[in-house]
Amino acid sequence: MTRPAISLVFTDLDNTLYDWVAWYSRAFYRMLDGAAARADVPRGQLLTEMQQLYRSRQGLEQPEALLHAPSIQRCFGSATRARQALARVFASYYHAAHGNGLRTYPGVRSTLQRMAALGVMVVGHTEAPANHAAARLRALGLEHAFVALLAAPAAPDDPTILADDSTELPFPVRCLNTDERKPNPAVVLDLCERLRVSPRSALYVGDSLARDVRMARDGGLWTAWARYGTSHDPRDWQRVVDVSPWTAAQRAAACQPMAEAEVAPHVVLHESFSELLQHFELAPAHYEHERPADSADDGMMEATAPQVELAAQ
């Protein structure tokens, strides 16, 4: 059977290119432990406060919430003073954790290099805040593999994003509205149109059957399920569940084996991102540098050819 020719690859980031669960379970608790020690409050008390804050904010990637934890407010008097006192603690969220959990899955780096060398465009697509997604790509040295990033709006005034993380990215970023989030395929299809690539020449890679695979199949793209990204150390997963904004019922469900979704991917990646090369033919992308004349300017800059070299991990 002839392998489909792919010129454009959309890829989820967390738990597709790297084990987000392993990294987050270390990064968050490193920050929590440092703040608890600095403020001289019990770790469990601060964890409970962060759970409540994340529940009200409905998000896991808002470390700025720590500045508003009651224990931290009582200790330092204001968010401004807390930010100054906890500067090193916030820095540890990313920078001390880079060597302790934030690593690419097997085959990710070499496969992205091959895609870039062949002129295949790669677009990152994530529901993480744009500045956090960019910080992780930079930490892994992967930012030059992409021509664009689709992400949630950046977390505002985030103390964990240091000056070195705020330099200009080599690709454009589009921050998505709530109604544009997965599994809505509209944004993916819009970018296919802008880059003049048919959905049948585009591939979506992701770890979620319900969001990534369903969205891409609904849009007519080829799909690859990163099954390897659904396996995590139970201890890491439980630590993420413990701080999550989920209800008790949602937490219990999250700790159960993953139920089979009603959608099937075209390809299953069992152990490595590089298994893509067994199922798809990578073809140079013949895309236009000019935006279609009737396209509105929504802040998405034109994508440029991907860079071949990726920084060493």
Protein Blocks (a to p, Z undefined) as FASTA:
>chain_A
ZZdddfbdcddfehplpcfklmmmmmmmmmmmmmmmmnopafklmmmmmmmmmmmnopab
lmklmmmgmklmmmnopaklmmmmmmmmmmmmmmmmmmnopacdehklmmmmmmmmnopa
cddddfbdfklmmmmmmmnopmmmpgbdcdddddehiaklcfklmgccfbdcddddfklp
ccbfklmmmmmmmnopafklcccddfbfklmmmmmmmnopacdddfklmpccfklmmmmm
mmpcbdfklmmmmmpccdddfbdcfbdcfkbmklmmmmpccddddddfbdcfklccehia
cdddddfbdcdZZ
